[in-house]
């Protein structure tokens, strides 16, 4: 469980709850821990649950257990009004070979790195090869990797435009803002959300940001004073897209989450860092919800060049200029049913 709660989740919402016995662990989603209009079908929250599931499996092997996973089938629906926990997966544990992998050892050191990366330092070919092999046991997930500057610029343009458009909606901004933690007392009390310390800013900028009122911090961020989004994203020498056969299939989301967690852990183990840049796929959800033309489906489809696969998660990786700081976590005792 201590490994599970260190997994990635959208806006650090930590949507997980667990039921633990001597032989299995059930994973439940707290559907009320969501980012609202930014994730209207809880697609990204399901990906976060897949991240936690991957950490459980890695920790099981490291402690001498074999984990057999079953996923709960179903299609994604709009966010429910009621707050009942939703069972999404179960991990059955039995005695097995003890194996501590580089991914397991990277769990406590994995942090989303939002700083600019070093564009002059390319990602080693052997890392790209290892990254591409992470889906070998997940035939329903495919990872597309882009290192050419022309490809990355196309993705950055699509993502940046999507970022500007989706956050122009007051409902999206309000849903996102409720997970931003500025003052220290809120961080200590809630132990979740996005903090200034984890924003990837230089030390002086971090100190200045902490003195700003919330409205001023948002104003500065909207004008690129805290690091232009396109510039930071384009500084990364590698951009990846995780694709599935059906982005609104619950099992596909969980599987994509497991791969994203593996990718981050592999990067951490090899001295690299990563960050989601998923606004283009969030706009797919947004256009679907508002019954608008599926423009982002078309744009991202052109990038992939394979209609069999539907993009569900976009990320970038490289060597960071700053060390990422840890985000707050709720204690194990508060997430075990």
SVG drawing of the C-alpha trace seen along z (x, -y; Angstrom):
<svg xmlns="http://www.w3.org/2000/svg" viewBox="-26 -39 49 58">
<polyline fill="none" stroke="black" stroke-width="0.4" points="0.0,0.0 2.9,-2.4 4.1,-1.8 0.5,-2.2 -0.1,-5.7 3.1,-7.0 1.6,-6.5 0.8,-9.3 -2.7,-10.7 -4.3,-13.6 -3.8,-16.9 -2.5,-14.6 -6.2,-13.8 -5.2,-10.4 -8.6,-8.8 -7.7,-5.4 -9.2,-3.3 -8.1,0.2 -9.6,3.2 -6.8,5.6 -7.0,9.2 -4.4,11.9 -4.6,13.0 -5.9,10.1 -6.1,6.4 -9.1,4.7 -8.8,1.3 -11.7,-1.1 -12.0,-4.5 -13.3,-7.4 -15.3,-9.0 -15.7,-12.3 -11.9,-12.9 -12.0,-14.2 -11.1,-17.3 -14.7,-17.8 -15.1,-19.3 -11.4,-18.6 -12.1,-14.8 -15.8,-14.4 -15.7,-10.6 -13.1,-10.0 -10.8,-8.6 -7.7,-10.1 -8.7,-9.1 -8.9,-5.5 -5.4,-5.9 -4.3,-7.0 -5.8,-3.9 -3.8,-1.8 -0.7,-3.6 -1.4,-2.5 -2.1,1.0 1.3,1.2 3.0,0.1 1.2,2.8 2.4,5.5 6.0,4.2 5.9,4.1 4.3,7.6 7.2,9.1 9.8,7.3 8.2,8.8 8.1,12.4 4.5,12.5 3.1,13.2 0.3,10.9 -2.5,12.1 -4.6,9.1 -8.2,9.1 -9.8,5.9 -13.4,5.0 -14.9,4.5 -17.1,1.7 -17.5,-1.6 -16.7,-5.0 -19.8,-7.1 -20.1,-10.8 -19.1,-11.6 -21.8,-10.1 -23.6,-12.4 -23.4,-9.9 -20.0,-9.2 -20.0,-5.4 -16.6,-3.8 -16.2,-1.9 -14.4,1.4 -12.0,1.3 -9.5,4.1 -8.3,6.9 -4.8,8.2 -4.6,11.8 -1.4,12.5 0.4,15.9 3.9,16.9 6.4,16.3 9.9,15.5 11.3,12.3 12.4,9.8 13.4,6.2 13.5,4.5 14.9,1.1 11.3,0.0 10.4,1.0 13.5,-0.7 12.5,-3.9 9.0,-4.2 10.0,-6.5 12.1,-8.7 9.5,-9.2 8.2,-12.7 6.5,-14.5 9.0,-17.1 7.4,-20.3 10.7,-22.2 12.2,-22.8 14.4,-20.0 17.8,-20.1 17.1,-20.2 20.8,-19.7 20.9,-16.4 19.1,-13.7 17.5,-10.6 19.8,-7.6 18.6,-5.0 18.9,-2.3 16.4,-4.1 14.0,-4.6 14.3,-0.9 13.6,0.1 10.7,-2.3 9.1,-0.8 9.3,2.7 7.2,1.7 4.0,2.6 5.2,6.2 2.7,7.8 -0.2,5.3 -1.4,6.0 -4.3,3.5 -1.8,0.6 0.6,-0.8 3.3,-3.5 4.2,-5.9 7.5,-7.7 8.5,-10.9 12.0,-12.4 12.2,-14.3 11.8,-18.0 9.1,-18.4 6.9,-15.7 7.4,-17.2 6.5,-20.7 3.3,-19.4 2.3,-17.8 3.3,-20.9 1.2,-23.1 -1.8,-20.8 -1.3,-20.5 -0.7,-24.2 -3.8,-25.3 -5.8,-22.7 -4.4,-23.9 -5.5,-27.5 -8.9,-26.5 -9.9,-24.1 -8.8,-26.4 -10.8,-29.2 -13.9,-27.4 -14.7,-28.8 -16.0,-25.3 -12.7,-23.7 -10.7,-26.4 -12.9,-26.1 -12.6,-22.3 -8.8,-22.5 -8.4,-25.3 -9.9,-23.4 -6.9,-21.1 -4.3,-23.8 -2.7,-24.1 -0.9,-27.4 -0.5,-27.8 1.3,-25.4 -1.6,-24.7 -3.8,-23.5 -0.9,-21.2 -0.6,-19.7 -4.3,-19.3 -5.3,-17.9 -2.1,-16.2 -3.1,-16.2 -3.3,-18.4 -0.8,-20.6 1.7,-22.6 4.1,-25.4 7.0,-23.3 6.1,-20.7 5.6,-23.3 9.2,-22.9 10.2,-26.5 13.7,-27.7 14.2,-28.3 13.8,-32.1 10.7,-31.9 9.2,-29.3 9.7,-31.6 8.1,-34.5 5.2,-32.4 4.5,-31.4 4.0,-35.0 1.4,-35.7 -2.3,-35.7 -4.0,-32.9 -5.5,-35.3 -2.1,-36.8 -0.5,-33.4 -3.1,-32.3 -2.6,-35.6 1.2,-35.1 0.8,-31.5 -1.7,-32.5 0.8,-34.9 3.7,-32.5 5.5,-34.2 6.0,-30.8 7.4,-29.1 5.8,-29.1 3.9,-25.8 5.0,-25.4 8.6,-26.4 8.9,-23.9 7.2,-21.1 9.4,-21.6 12.5,-21.5 11.9,-17.8 13.7,-15.7 11.1,-12.9 7.3,-13.1 5.2,-9.9 1.6,-9.0 -0.1,-6.0 -3.0,-4.7 -5.6,-2.0 -8.3,-0.4 -11.1,-2.2 -10.3,-5.2 -13.6,-4.9 -13.2,-1.2 -12.4,-0.9 -9.9,1.9 -8.1,0.1 -7.7,-2.9 -6.3,-0.9 -3.9,0.9 -2.7,-2.5 -2.2,-3.7 0.0,-0.7 2.2,-1.5 2.5,-5.2 3.6,-4.3 6.2,-1.9 7.4,-4.6 7.9,-7.1 9.7,-4.6 12.0,-3.6 12.8,-7.2 13.6,-7.8 15.8,-4.7 17.8,-5.9 18.2,-9.5 15.5,-11.0 12.2,-12.6 8.7,-12.9 5.5,-14.9 2.0,-14.5 0.9,-17.0 -2.6,-15.6 -4.7,-18.6 -5.2,-17.5 -6.9,-14.2 -8.8,-16.2 -10.1,-18.2 -11.3,-15.0 -13.4,-14.4 -14.5,-18.1 -15.6,-18.0 -17.5,-14.7 -19.3,-16.2 -20.3,-19.4 -21.2,-17.6 -18.7,-19.5 -16.8,-18.3 -14.1,-15.8 -11.2,-18.1 -8.6,-16.7 -9.4,-13.1 -8.5,-14.1 -5.4,-16.0 -3.9,-13.3 -5.0,-10.6 -2.9,-12.3 0.1,-12.2 -0.3,-8.4 -1.1,-7.5 -2.9,-4.3 -6.7,-4.4 -6.7,-1.2 -5.3,-3.1 -7.0,-5.9 -4.7,-8.3 -5.5,-8.5 -2.3,-9.9 0.4,-12.3 3.7,-12.8 7.2,-14.1 10.6,-13.1 14.2,-14.2 16.9,-15.3 15.5,-18.0 17.2,-21.3 15.9,-21.1 15.2,-18.2 11.5,-17.6 10.2,-17.8 7.8,-15.3 4.0,-16.1 2.0,-15.5 0.4,-12.1 -2.5,-11.0 -1.4,-8.4 -2.1,-4.7 -4.5,-4.6 -6.9,-7.1 -7.2,-5.1 -7.8,-1.6 -11.4,-0.5"/>
</svg>
